[in-house]
Amino acid sequence: MVVTQDDLGAVGHEAFVVHGELRKKSDIAGTGATGKAAAECSARNLTMGSELSVTLSTWDSQVKTVLQMYAHISNHLDHSKQAHARDDEAIAASLRHRDGSAMSVSEIQRYVK
């Protein structure tokens, strides 16, 4: 499997975008409406209040897990892209043409095909 720098960048960028959108659109706890409704129901001795609190807590935990997954994907691919660029520079610097100029990764790849 061959993956280009552009592929890594595109996937990392999409993970970053999805992370931001999910964070905004899934924030039912942040508006306070669901939490207030749960508290109000509990104050009126309605069983639904505690169940709503459990639902809110579960939802919040699951969203945080998914957000963390997208953050890891985005951060890892950003790091991978930078690391591969450094590796490419190191390879080019260590392999040289007869005239002393650095050999590019694509040139090296032709030799091993």
Backbone bond lengths (Angstrom), bond angles and torsions (degrees), N, CA, C in turn:
res aa  C-N    CA-C-N  psi(-1)  N-CA   C-N-CA  omega(-1)  CA-C   N-CA-C  phi
1 M - - - 1.441 - - 1.521 108.39 -
2 V 1.300 116.12 132.33 1.456 121.87 179.08 1.522 108.82 -112.48
3 V 1.308 115.04 128.89 1.463 120.93 178.42 1.519 107.62 -123.11
4 T 1.308 116.26 129.39 1.463 119.67 179.61 1.523 110.32 -93.14
5 Q 1.320 115.22 164.89 1.464 120.63 177.00 1.525 110.72 -58.30
6 D 1.328 115.87 -38.00 1.466 119.81 178.97 1.521 111.19 -63.75
7 D 1.344 116.70 -38.07 1.470 120.47 177.77 1.523 110.43 -62.36
8 L 1.324 115.68 -47.43 1.464 119.87 179.57 1.519 111.00 -60.71
9 G 1.311 115.28 -44.49 1.461 119.66 -179.85 1.515 112.24 -62.73
10 A 1.327 116.63 -41.01 1.471 120.62 -179.09 1.524 111.37 -66.17
11 V 1.318 117.20 -43.81 1.467 120.30 179.49 1.529 110.18 -66.68
12 G 1.323 116.91 -43.37 1.466 120.37 177.77 1.512 112.00 -61.03
13 H 1.328 116.20 -41.08 1.467 120.37 179.11 1.529 110.76 -65.50
14 E 1.320 117.29 -43.79 1.470 120.44 178.85 1.526 110.97 -61.91
15 A 1.326 117.13 -40.39 1.466 120.23 177.57 1.525 110.24 -62.10
16 F 1.326 116.86 -39.71 1.463 121.53 178.01 1.529 110.69 -63.90
17 V 1.333 116.67 -44.78 1.469 121.68 -179.62 1.526 110.65 -64.06
18 V 1.337 116.73 -46.65 1.469 120.42 -179.91 1.525 110.02 -62.28
19 H 1.327 117.14 -40.29 1.467 121.19 177.82 1.525 110.31 -56.26
20 G 1.317 116.75 -48.98 1.465 120.83 -179.06 1.515 112.87 -63.99
21 E 1.320 116.76 -43.49 1.471 120.96 179.86 1.524 111.19 -66.36
22 L 1.324 116.67 -44.13 1.462 120.44 179.75 1.520 110.68 -62.58
23 R 1.320 115.78 -41.28 1.465 119.49 -179.97 1.526 110.96 -61.07
24 K 1.326 116.77 -42.48 1.473 120.45 -179.68 1.527 112.31 -70.53
25 K 1.318 116.48 -45.19 1.463 120.48 -170.88 1.522 114.36 -84.37
26 S 1.307 118.14 -14.92 1.465 120.29 -177.76 1.517 112.72 -103.65
27 D 1.292 117.28 5.21 1.466 121.66 -172.25 1.527 111.82 -81.56
28 I 1.339 116.07 65.09 1.458 118.46 178.99 1.526 110.91 -73.71
29 A 1.322 117.30 -25.94 1.463 119.89 179.22 1.525 110.92 -76.44
30 G 1.318 116.94 -32.36 1.459 121.10 -175.62 1.513 114.17 -66.05
31 T 1.313 118.02 -33.04 1.462 120.30 179.85 1.516 111.12 -73.24
32 G 1.309 116.28 -22.55 1.462 120.33 177.23 1.512 114.41 86.15
33 A 1.322 118.45 -13.37 1.465 120.98 -176.13 1.528 111.79 -62.27
34 T 1.318 117.07 -44.62 1.458 120.07 -178.04 1.525 110.62 -68.35
35 G 1.330 115.96 -42.59 1.463 119.94 177.97 1.521 112.14 -63.32
36 K 1.324 116.21 -40.98 1.470 120.41 178.04 1.524 110.81 -65.00
37 A 1.329 116.50 -40.74 1.463 120.36 178.43 1.525 110.62 -63.07
38 A 1.328 116.67 -41.91 1.465 120.42 178.58 1.523 110.66 -63.40
39 A 1.330 116.76 -43.35 1.471 120.80 179.38 1.526 111.13 -64.79
40 E 1.311 116.77 -41.86 1.471 121.17 179.56 1.526 110.82 -63.83
41 C 1.317 116.64 -44.37 1.468 120.09 178.38 1.524 110.97 -63.33
42 S 1.327 116.76 -42.13 1.465 120.68 178.77 1.520 110.90 -64.66
43 A 1.340 117.34 -40.42 1.470 121.23 179.29 1.527 111.04 -62.45
44 R 1.306 116.97 -26.94 1.471 121.58 179.57 1.533 111.19 -96.01
45 N 1.332 115.46 15.22 1.468 122.81 177.73 1.533 113.38 59.87
46 L 1.307 116.36 33.07 1.460 120.81 175.52 1.529 108.78 -94.06
47 T 1.316 116.42 128.06 1.464 121.64 -179.90 1.521 111.39 -57.25
48 M 1.309 115.12 -29.93 1.459 120.21 -179.22 1.535 111.86 -57.38
49 G 1.328 117.78 -29.33 1.460 121.12 -178.92 1.515 112.63 -60.61
50 S 1.339 116.46 -49.17 1.470 119.14 -179.47 1.527 110.84 -68.95
51 E 1.330 116.65 -35.75 1.466 119.94 178.28 1.529 111.00 -66.39
52 L 1.316 116.03 -39.04 1.462 120.38 177.54 1.529 110.48 -65.19
53 S 1.328 116.22 -38.21 1.476 120.37 176.70 1.527 111.23 -62.91
54 V 1.334 116.24 -42.42 1.467 120.59 178.40 1.531 110.11 -63.80
55 T 1.332 116.12 -43.30 1.465 120.55 178.60 1.521 110.87 -60.77
56 L 1.319 116.12 -45.00 1.466 121.12 179.26 1.522 111.04 -61.94
57 S 1.323 116.41 -43.81 1.465 120.97 179.90 1.535 111.19 -64.32
58 T 1.325 116.11 -43.01 1.468 120.50 178.93 1.522 110.71 -63.88
59 W 1.324 116.02 -46.40 1.468 121.13 178.92 1.528 110.11 -58.11
60 D 1.314 116.18 -48.05 1.461 121.19 -178.26 1.530 110.92 -60.09
61 S 1.323 116.64 -43.27 1.462 121.21 179.50 1.528 111.42 -64.03
62 Q 1.321 116.43 -43.31 1.462 119.93 -179.14 1.525 111.67 -67.47
63 V 1.319 116.59 -41.07 1.470 119.88 178.16 1.524 110.14 -62.88
64 K 1.328 117.07 -42.78 1.469 120.16 178.96 1.527 111.05 -61.15
65 T 1.327 116.89 -37.63 1.468 120.51 178.21 1.526 110.83 -64.22
66 V 1.327 116.96 -46.35 1.466 120.70 179.77 1.530 110.32 -65.16
67 L 1.330 117.12 -40.93 1.467 120.34 177.28 1.526 110.83 -60.12
68 Q 1.325 115.96 -41.29 1.467 120.24 179.35 1.524 110.36 -63.57
69 M 1.335 116.80 -38.75 1.465 120.18 178.52 1.526 110.75 -62.28
70 Y 1.324 116.79 -46.86 1.471 119.70 179.23 1.527 111.23 -64.54
71 A 1.321 117.07 -37.65 1.466 120.22 178.23 1.528 110.50 -62.76
72 H 1.331 116.53 -42.54 1.468 120.00 178.48 1.526 111.31 -63.45
73 I 1.329 116.90 -42.51 1.467 120.20 179.09 1.525 109.83 -61.03
74 S 1.328 115.96 -49.52 1.464 120.48 -178.43 1.525 111.20 -61.01
75 N 1.324 116.44 -49.18 1.467 120.55 -178.11 1.521 111.68 -65.17
76 H 1.327 117.27 -41.07 1.463 120.36 -178.44 1.527 110.81 -65.41
77 L 1.325 116.56 -43.39 1.465 118.50 -178.68 1.517 111.62 -70.07
78 D 1.335 117.52 -34.20 1.463 119.32 173.92 1.520 109.67 -62.08
79 H 1.348 115.77 -44.70 1.469 120.49 179.33 1.527 110.02 -64.69
80 S 1.342 116.91 -43.92 1.469 120.74 -179.50 1.519 111.21 -60.47
81 K 1.325 115.96 -43.51 1.466 120.27 -179.21 1.525 109.97 -61.65
82 Q 1.334 116.48 -44.49 1.465 120.31 179.57 1.529 110.70 -66.75
83 A 1.335 116.27 -41.67 1.464 120.07 -179.01 1.526 110.56 -65.10
84 H 1.327 117.12 -41.94 1.466 119.71 179.19 1.525 110.93 -65.07
85 A 1.311 116.74 -37.24 1.468 119.51 177.60 1.525 109.96 -63.27
86 R 1.345 116.73 -41.67 1.478 120.35 177.38 1.525 110.43 -65.01
87 D 1.350 116.05 -41.83 1.466 119.90 178.38 1.524 110.70 -61.07
88 D 1.336 115.98 -43.62 1.466 120.08 178.88 1.521 111.00 -60.05
89 E 1.323 116.03 -41.66 1.468 119.98 178.48 1.523 110.60 -63.99
90 A 1.338 116.67 -41.87 1.466 120.48 -179.32 1.526 110.78 -65.40
91 I 1.326 116.59 -42.03 1.467 120.00 178.73 1.521 110.11 -63.87
92 A 1.314 115.93 -46.08 1.466 119.71 179.98 1.521 110.59 -61.54
93 A 1.314 116.44 -35.43 1.462 120.03 -178.58 1.526 111.62 -74.24
94 S 1.332 117.64 -29.25 1.461 118.84 -176.24 1.531 112.98 -89.18
95 L 1.309 118.06 -24.36 1.463 121.12 176.78 1.520 109.02 -106.05
96 R 1.333 114.67 126.28 1.461 118.49 -173.88 1.522 110.98 -129.42
97 H 1.316 114.19 155.04 1.463 121.25 172.99 1.530 108.72 -74.24
98 R 1.317 116.57 170.72 1.466 120.54 178.28 1.517 112.25 -58.89
99 D 1.337 116.00 -31.00 1.472 118.54 -179.44 1.533 112.56 -81.36
100 G 1.351 116.75 0.29 1.462 120.39 177.36 1.516 114.82 93.60
101 S 1.332 117.77 -8.02 1.472 119.39 179.30 1.532 110.16 -75.35
102 A 1.325 115.26 149.85 1.464 120.90 -177.50 1.523 110.79 -66.93
103 M 1.325 114.95 141.28 1.457 121.06 178.26 1.530 108.23 -92.70
104 S 1.322 117.15 131.42 1.468 120.49 -179.01 1.528 110.53 -75.29
105 V 1.314 115.75 161.03 1.460 121.00 179.46 1.526 110.48 -61.55
106 S 1.321 117.27 -40.02 1.469 119.44 179.85 1.530 111.13 -63.76
107 E 1.321 117.66 -34.45 1.470 120.21 177.09 1.523 110.29 -68.12
108 I 1.310 116.18 -41.70 1.468 120.71 179.22 1.522 109.49 -62.59
109 Q 1.320 116.05 -41.17 1.459 121.38 -178.56 1.533 111.53 -60.37
110 R 1.309 117.46 -34.67 1.469 120.78 178.37 1.523 111.07 -62.77
111 Y 1.324 117.46 -32.24 1.458 120.68 -178.61 1.523 112.23 -72.44
112 V 1.301 117.67 -27.72 1.464 119.78 -175.04 1.523 113.70 -98.52
113 K 1.327 117.58 -0.80 1.478 119.94 178.12 1.498 111.11 -81.34
